[in-house]
């Protein structure tokens, strides 16, 4: 059915079709004139997304493509997914008065092959378009080349078409690639990055299932979080010596990756960086590496051997979980050795040292801190913004063996995460110590004894709250996007199972926030909620951190 409608803000598309007695599911070609609103975008997405083939808005008036909030029109730009997952769409004509295309506006429109961007469109949000793009030559902010979206000067690559097949050489003029620019480009087989680019941003090539090779130039300094996650056909990567940072999940689930070189410019291997790389046979940890994070090589089942250098003094418990590799440790490593089963073993049984005028000692599960002075702030190390030997708390290496802390003298705790990760701690004694001074933020967010000394890692309630609020909606959206185009899913779960776990996990964490009191009953309830929440989180994320 071919339909032409003239809309007004008072009637809108839904009411207009009802007045005409037209079933929206029968419309294949729709021409819209008059004034469109966010409600009209919502109605098309929810009622015509699978059946509508051609949408002509060339003569319509609308300033932004974004989902409606049910509030004022000015809020459209903050919303997402105006025509998201309208899989039936094969052709769209955008009005030449359009100013903005909102976040994920045409995400998942798998039948849409190309879109022409008029000169009036000066803002295109992240992930707005999956298809091939051609930009009007007079557009002041954007340009296109080979149907790839760039900024006007072609110095920033904004978006690569999801349906585009084969190899791609990024133009030499490009100095920046936007996050997720190639995400879920299933037909991309190889890519060459010019030496004008210094960073591979978050999820740049995530879920590029057909990607077999990538040339990383010596100009790259940072490979960010999940940059190549789930590139299932990637067989080898040469990381240049210029790289100083490799982010969490960077090569997670690269199932055909057989070898990887880590340059000696890298100080840390973050959490899940190479987890589930089931074909990975060998890896060399350079002498520069200080920290190996949670699940860094988890489930690398083909890994035969790993050598831990003397410099690597902080290795999380699950770093090599699920691996059968023979682990050998440099004899000069001050913290670790290998046991008879060739697994990591803590070398330290007794230790002592000084922090200024403060003396500390560890023996038989008891950490004793005495003297006078302040225990410094170790926040930067736990946030991994300053990975250095100087930044690690001196007792951190045997944190999981500490059962009791005894304070003597006059000690102040004036920083974050002084005793993070003490998950076997059962008692803290101030019997022979003056009341310690806790810095204002520590007192506010950690409730002194209740949260500084009860074994929470740096992902305590405060961090979880912000992580949960800021990241969960983005993760949910990523999952929906992956599902819509046949991309990767956490643990191979079905969408319904995944969302059910997410909702239940949200409940547990919410209950945990509401049980922050000091009574035994409240503490018990909060700990139960924390345990259940994390159990579901691990199932959902597919990566056991603790």
N, C-alpha and C positions, 0 to 999 in steps of 0.2 A: 504494500500500500504506500502510495506517495502522498504526502500531506504538506500543505503550506499553512502556517499559522502566523498571525500578527499578535504579539504579546504586549501587555501593559503591566506595570508593577502591581496594579490592583487585582488583575485576574490571574496572570501567570499561566504556565503551560498546563498544569494539572486541571485547573478549572476550565480552561479553554477547551481541552479535549473532552471533558465531562459534558460541557454545554453542547458540544457537537455530537456527543454519543459515540466517540471514537475509542476503540480499545487500543491502548498504547503498544501492546505486545504485537499488534498486527502491522505496525508502521515500520517500513524498511528504509524509506527515504524521507527525510524531514528537512523542510526549509523553514527557518525562523526569521521573522522580521519584527520590528518593534524593539521593546526594551526587555532584556533578559536579566534575571537575578540569580543569586546562588541557589535559591529554591528550585529554579528550573533545571540547573545542573544536577542537583540531587535527584530530581524526579526522573530525568533521563537515565542517570546511572542506576537507580533502583528499579525502574520499571521497563526500561528499553535496552539495557546494556548488552543483552545477548542477541537481540533481534534487529536492532537498528544498524543499518549498513552505511548509509550516507547521511552526514549531518552538515547542512549548509547554513552557517551563521553569518555569511558575508554581508548581509544587509541589516543585521541586528546591532543593537547598541548594548555593549557590556564592557566594563573596564577591566574586570579580572575574572579568570577562570579559577575558582576555588570553591570548596564545599562550604555550605552555609552553616553558621553557628546558631541560627535562630535569633540572632541579635542584629545589630546595625550593619549596614552594608560595608562600613569602613573596616569591619573585622574579617572580611573575606580573605585578605592577604595572609592571615595567620593560620588558615585552615589548610587541609590537604585533600587530595583525591577527588577533584571535581568530576572527572569522567573515569575514574580508576576502575580497571577491570571490565570496561565495556568491550568485551572480546569480539562482539559482532561488528564493531566499527571498522570500515575499510577506507573511508574518505571523510575528511573534516575540512571545512573551509572556515578560517578564522576571520572575524571582522577586522577591517583595517583601522578600527578605533581602539583595538585591544591594547591595554597598557601592560598588564601583568598576567603571566601564566603561573598559577600557584603550585606549591609543592605536590609532586606526584599526580598532577592534573590528568595526565594520560597514561599513567603507569599501568602496566598490565594489559594495555589495549593491543593484544597480540596480532590482530588482523590489520592494524593501521600501519601502512607501509611508509608513508611520508606526510610531512606537514610543512606548509609554507608559513614562515613567520613574517608578518608585515613590518613596515618601518616604525609603526607606532609602539610596538611591543618592546619596552625598555627594561623589563625585569622578568627573567625566567628562573623560577626557583629550582632547587635541587630535585633531580629525578622527575621533572615535569613531563619529559618526553622520552619514550623508548625507541621511537622510529627514526627514519632518515629525515634530516632537517635541511631545508633550504631557506636562507634568510634574504630578505629584500636588501639590495645593495645600499640603500639609503638609511638602513637601521643604524642609529648612533652607538649602540652598545654591543651588537652581536654580528657575527659573520659565520659563513659556512664554507666548507671545502670538502668535497667528496661526501657530502651529506653528513658531515661531522660538525657539531656546534662548537664555536670558539667565541672568545670576546672579539671586539671590533678589530683589535690590532693583531689577532691570531697569536697572542703570547700565552693565553690560558685556554687549555682544552677543557671544555665544559661537559660535553656528553657525547658518547659514541653509540651509534644505533645498535640496539640489542639484536636485530635480525641480520646485521651485516656479517658476511662470511669471509674467511680467509685471513691473510697476513695484513699487518698494518704497520707503516712507518710513520711515527709521529713527526710532524713538520719541524724543521730545525729552528723555526721562530718561537716555538713553545718553550716557556720557562717554568710553567706551572701546570700540573694536572689536578683537577678538582677531585675530592673524595668521591668514590663510587662511579667515576666517569665510565669505566668499562665493566662495572659490576653486572653479572649475569649475562654477559655477552657470550652465549653458548657456542657461536660459530667462529669466534676469534681463535686462530691457530697459532700465530706468533706475533710479537710486537717488538719494535725497536724504539727505544727511548733515546732522544738526543742528549748530548752532553751539556745542554743548557739547563736541564732539569736537575734539581738538587734533592727532591723528596718524592717518594712514592706514598701518597696519602692513604688514609684509612679506607679499606675495602676497595681500593682502586680496581683490582682484577679479581675480586671475590667471585667464586662460583663461575669462572670462565672454564667450563668443563672441557672445551676443545683446545685450550691453550697448551701447547707442547713445549714451547721455548720462549724465553724472553731475554733480551740483551740489556743488561743493566750497566749504564756507563759509569766511569770513574768519578763523575760529578755527584753521584747520589750519596747523601750523608745519612739520610734517615729512611728506613722502610717501616712504615707505621702499622698499627694494629690491623690484623686481618687483611693485609694488602693482597695476599695470594691465597687466602683460605679457600679450601675446596676446589682448587685447580687440579682436578683428578687425572688429567693427562700430562701434567708437567713432570718431565723425567729428570731434569737437572737444572740447576741454577748456579751461576758463578756470581758471587757477591764480591764486589770490588773492595779494595783496602780502604777506600774513602768512607765506607759505611761505619758509623759509630753507634747506631741504634737500630735494633730489630724488634719491632713491637710484638705484643701478645697476639697469639693466633696467626702470626704472619704467614706461616706455611702449613697451618693446621689442615689435616685431611688431604694433603697432596699425596694421593695413594700410590702414584707411580714414581715418586721422587726417590732415587736410589742413593744419591750422595749429595752432600752439601758442604761447602766450605764456609767457615765462620772466620772472618778476618780478625787479626790481632788488634784491631782498633775498637772492637766491641767489648764492653765491660759487663754486660748482663744478657742472659738469655731469658726472656720474659716468660710468663705463664703460658702454657699450651702452644708455644711458638712452633714446635714441630710435632705436636701430638697427633696420633693416628696416621703418621706417615709410615704405613705398614710395609713399604718396600725399601725403606731407608736401611742400608747395610752398614754404612760407616759414617762417622762424624768425628771431627777433631775439635776439641774444646781448646781454644788458644789460651796462652798464659795470661792474657789481659782480662779474662772473664773472672769476676768476683762472685756473681750471683747466678744461680740457675733456679728458675721459678717453678711454681706448682705445675705439674703435668707437662713440663717443657718437652719431654720425649715420651710421654705416656703412650702406651700401646704401639710403640715402634717395635713390632714383634720380630722384624728381620734384623734388627740391630745386633751385631755380633760382639762388638767391643767398644768400650768408652774409656778414655784416659782422662783422669781429673788432674789438672796441674796444681802446683803448690799455691797459686794465687786464689783458687776457687774455695772460698771459706764459708759460703752461705748457699746451701743446697736444700731446697724444700723437700719434704718427705715423699711427695708423689712425683718428683721430677722424672723418675725412671719407672714409674708404676706400669706393670704389664710388659716390661721388657725382660728378655732373657740374656741380655748382653753381659759379658764378662767385664767387670769394672776394676780398673787398676788406678791407684792413686800415687801421685808423686810422693816419695818418702819425706820430702820437706814440707808437705802440707801440714799446717799446725792444727787443723781441726778434724780432718777425716783420714781414715784408712780403709782398707777392704778386709772383710772377714773371710773365713774359709770357703764360704759359698760365693766369693767374689762380688759381694754386695757392699754398699757403703756402710761404714760403721764409724760412730763418733769416737775420736781418739781421746778426747778430754775426759778425765775422771775427776781431777782436782785442778783448781786454777785460782789465781789471785791477781790483784792488780790495783791500780790507783786511778782516780779521776780527780786531779788536783789534790786537795787535802782529804778526799774521801778514799777510804780503803774498802776493798771488797774481796771476798773469797767464796769459793764454791767447794763443798765437800759433802759427800753422802746425801745428796738431794737438798742440801740447805745452802741458800745464798745469803751471806751475811754482809751487810753494808754498814760501815761505821765511820766516825769522824765528823767533820763539819764542812758543809758546803752545799752546792746545788748540783743535782743530776741534770745534765743538759737536755736539750731538745733533740730528738732523733727523728723528727717528722719527715725531713727531706729524704732520709734513707728509706723509710717505709713507703713513701710515695714514689720511690725510685727516681726522684729528680736529682739525687746526688749519690750515685753508687760509688762508694769509696770505702777503703778499709777504715778510714777515720770516722766515717759516718755510722758505723755499726755499733750498737751498744756492746760493751765489752763482755757481757754475760749472755749475749744473744745466742751464741753457738750451742750452748747446752740448755737453752730455754725449756725444752721438752723434758728435761730430766729434773728440773727444779720443782720440789714439792712444797718448800717453805721458804719464805723470805723473812729475815730478822733485821730490823733496823736498830742501830745503836748510835747515840750521839745526837747531833743536830743536823738533820738532813732535810733539804727542801727538794721537792720534785717540781721543776720549773719548765717542763716541756712535755711534748706529746710522745706516746708510745715507748715510755721508758722501760716497760716490762711487757711489751706486746708479745703474744704467742706463747705465754706460759700456760699451756693448756692442761698441765697436770698439777697446777698450784692448788693447794688445799688450805694453806694458812699464811697469814701475814702478821707479824708481831711488831708492835711499837712500844713494848713494855719498857725497854731501856732507852727510849728515844723521845725527844721532845716532839710535840705535835708537828708534823711536817707541813711546810707551806706548799700548797698546791696552786699553780698559776690559775688565773681567773677562767681561762678557757678549759683547762683540765678539770676544774671543779664543776664547771657548767655542763660539760658534755660527757664526762666520764664518772661523775658522782663518786669521786675519790676511791675508796676501798671497793665499792660495789662494781666499778667498771674498769679501773686501772689495773687492779690486781686479781681479777677473776678469770684470767686466761683468754680474754678475747684477743684475737689477732687485730691488726690495724683495720680490718674490715669489721669494726665494732658497730654497735647500733647507730651511732652518729653517721658513720660512713655509709652503712647499708641504707639508711634512710635517704640520703641524697642520691646514692647510686640508684636505688629503687625508683625514686620519684622521677629522676632525670632521664634514666636509661630505659626503663621498662617499656614505655610507650614506643620508643624508637625500635627496641628489639622486637616487639610485637609487630610493628609495621614491616620490619625487615623480613620477618617470617612470612607474613601475608604476601609480600612481594615475591619471595622465593617460591612459595606454593603456586602463585598465579602463573609462573612461567616454567614450572617444573624444576626449580632450583633445589639446593640442598636444604634439609630440615634437621633440627636437633635430634640426634639419636634415631632418625628415620621414623619419628612418630607421625601419626595422622594429625591433621590440624585440630580436630575436635578433642583428641586426647591432650594435645599440647596446651590448648587454651583452658581446658578444665584444670590442669595442673597449675597453670599460671594464676587462675582465679583463686584456687585453694591456697596457693603460696601467698598471694596477696592478703588473704584473710589472716593467715598465721602471722605474717609480719606486722599487720595492723594490730592484731591482738598483742603482739610483743611490745609495740610502742605504748600500748595502753596499760602495760603492767611493769612500770619502771620504779615501783616503790621499793622500800627497804624491808618490808616484812618478809618473813620466811615464805609465807604462802604466795606473795606476789613474785618473789624471786623464783620460786619453783615453777609457777605458771609461765613466767617469761622464758625461763630456760627450756621448758617443754615446747613452747611456741617456736623458739629459736631452732631447736633441734628438728622439729617437723618442717619448718620453713626451709631449712638448709637441705634436709633430705630431699624435698621436692625440687629445690633449686638444682641439686646435683643431678637428679634424674632428668630434669628439663634441659639443663645445659650439656649434659653428657660428659662432664669432666669433674671428677672427685678431687676437690682441692685439699681437703684436710685428711 
